[in-house]
Amino acid sequence: MTSSTTTSGSPGSGTDAATTQVYKIYIKASAEAIWTALTDRNWTARWGFGGYVDMDLRPGGHYEVRASKEFRAGALARGNDLPEIIIEGEVLEVDAPHRLVHSFHMLMDPGTAGEAFTTVTYEIVERPGGMCSLTMVHELAGAPQLALIVGGAYEEYGAGGGHAWTLSDLKSLLETGSRMSD
């Protein structure tokens, strides 16, 4: 997986936060299979942190994520009682099965809930040999705490490895039928 970030703030000031995070991964799966794994609630809870995505796949449509029982139990064990909807947003662009853009607002704690809405873009490009590249761009201006979380900064504290981990888990599931943790 390749990843890059663009930062703002001054080094050492405590205000460094990736304002744009880019992740690119190659998956031996069809564009349709990847699209389904990203957009179908029966698939979305099977990889990453276990969220059920409800999405109206049209510009202006809603985007919501609800935690699975396992995700909710893990958060509660760490002292975080999650709200019913943990992420909300709006679908901005849809070109199935190649491009999806939606806004993203994490509601899992007061810190991230108080930050700005951000934007996530998925680009799926078919490659030779039954493979696709999946590029995820998360524009995080106005959401420094979220940038740290999705960048994997809190992995050692039980908050997971961010987007790099979730995309790796998606790749594992699509290529082998099993999650990384199975």
Secondary structure as GFF3:
##gff-version 3
##sequence-region A 1 182
A	DSSP	beta_strand	2	8	.	.	.	ID=ss1
A	DSSP	beta_strand	17	27	.	.	.	ID=ss2
A	DSSP	alpha_helix	31	39	.	.	.	ID=ss3
A	DSSP	alpha_helix	41	44	.	.	.	ID=ss4
A	DSSP	beta_strand	51	55	.	.	.	ID=ss5
A	DSSP	beta_strand	62	67	.	.	.	ID=ss6
A	DSSP	alpha_helix	69	77	.	.	.	ID=ss7
A	DSSP	beta_strand	87	95	.	.	.	ID=ss8
A	DSSP	beta_strand	99	106	.	.	.	ID=ss9
A	DSSP	alpha_helix	110	113	.	.	.	ID=ss10
A	DSSP	beta_strand	118	127	.	.	.	ID=ss11
A	DSSP	beta_strand	131	139	.	.	.	ID=ss12
A	DSSP	alpha_helix	144	150	.	.	.	ID=ss13
A	DSSP	three_ten_helix	155	157	.	.	.	ID=ss14
A	DSSP	alpha_helix	162	176	.	.	.	ID=ss15
###
